[in-house]
Amino acid sequence: MNGIDVLVAISLLIAFIGGVVMGIVVIVSIASKREDRLGSLTGTAPGPSCEGTRWLTGVGVRGYPSAPAGPSHDEGGNEGVLGQEPHW
């Protein structure tokens, strides 16, 4: 191989790796916007791209995944945030 062949091979490798990185960035961006629009970070991921994005970015569900948003009502009629005692 002469110098031109090596230069072309390196250029193709750089273009391929750049394309893979750009594809990952686009998929993560789309999945992130989808999660925002659906407000689904407190539950399971709506699709494989969102699940992969959560894994890649290190975001996971913590706390009460099936709990509704907003204040909860206990049996005495007191309102409080889930997992916390009401402040009086």
C-alpha positions as CSV (number, residue, x, y, z in Angstrom):
1,M,0.0,0.0,0.0
2,N,1.3,3.4,-0.8
3,G,0.5,6.6,1.0
4,I,-2.6,7.5,-1.0
5,D,-4.2,4.2,-0.2
6,V,-3.6,4.5,3.5
7,L,-5.0,8.1,3.5
8,V,-8.2,6.9,1.7
9,A,-8.6,4.0,4.2
10,I,-8.1,6.3,7.2
11,S,-10.6,8.8,5.7
12,L,-13.2,6.1,5.1
13,L,-12.7,4.8,8.7
14,I,-13.1,8.4,10.1
15,A,-16.2,9.0,8.0
16,F,-17.8,5.7,9.1
17,I,-17.1,6.3,12.8
18,G,-18.4,9.9,12.5
19,G,-21.6,8.5,10.9
20,V,-22.1,6.1,13.7
21,V,-21.6,8.8,16.3
22,M,-24.0,11.2,14.5
23,G,-26.6,8.4,14.2
24,I,-26.4,7.7,18.0
25,V,-26.7,11.5,18.7
26,V,-29.8,11.8,16.5
27,I,-31.5,8.7,18.1
28,V,-30.7,9.9,21.6
29,S,-32.1,13.4,20.8
30,I,-35.3,12.0,19.3
31,A,-35.8,9.6,22.2
32,S,-35.2,12.4,24.7
33,K,-37.8,14.6,23.1
34,R,-40.3,11.7,23.0
35,E,-39.8,11.1,26.7
36,D,-40.3,14.8,27.4
37,R,-43.4,15.0,25.3
38,L,-44.9,11.9,26.9
39,G,-43.7,12.7,30.4
40,S,-42.8,9.0,30.8
41,L,-39.6,9.2,32.9
42,T,-41.5,7.9,36.0
43,G,-42.6,4.7,34.3
44,T,-41.2,2.2,31.9
45,A,-39.6,3.3,28.6
46,P,-42.1,3.7,25.8
47,G,-39.8,2.1,23.2
48,P,-36.4,0.5,22.6
49,S,-34.8,3.8,21.6
50,C,-35.9,5.4,24.8
51,E,-34.7,2.4,26.8
52,G,-31.3,2.5,25.1
53,T,-31.1,6.3,25.7
54,R,-31.9,5.7,29.4
55,W,-29.1,3.1,29.6
56,L,-26.6,5.3,27.7
57,T,-27.3,8.4,29.8
58,G,-27.6,6.5,33.1
59,V,-31.2,7.6,33.8
60,G,-33.3,5.1,35.7
61,V,-36.6,5.0,37.5
62,R,-36.1,5.6,41.2
63,G,-38.7,5.7,43.9
64,Y,-42.3,4.8,43.2
65,P,-42.6,4.0,39.5
66,S,-46.3,3.3,39.5
67,A,-47.2,6.3,41.8
68,P,-49.4,9.0,40.4
69,A,-47.9,12.5,40.2
70,G,-49.1,15.1,42.7
71,P,-50.1,15.0,46.3
72,S,-51.4,11.8,47.8
73,H,-54.3,11.4,50.3
74,D,-54.0,9.2,53.3
75,E,-56.9,7.6,55.1
76,G,-57.3,10.6,57.5
77,G,-57.8,13.0,54.6
78,N,-54.3,14.6,55.0
79,E,-52.5,15.5,51.9
80,G,-48.8,14.8,51.6
81,V,-46.1,14.0,49.0
82,L,-45.6,10.3,48.4
83,G,-43.0,8.9,50.8
84,Q,-43.1,12.0,53.1
85,E,-45.0,12.9,56.2
86,P,-47.3,15.9,55.8
87,H,-45.9,19.2,57.2
88,W,-48.1,20.8,59.9
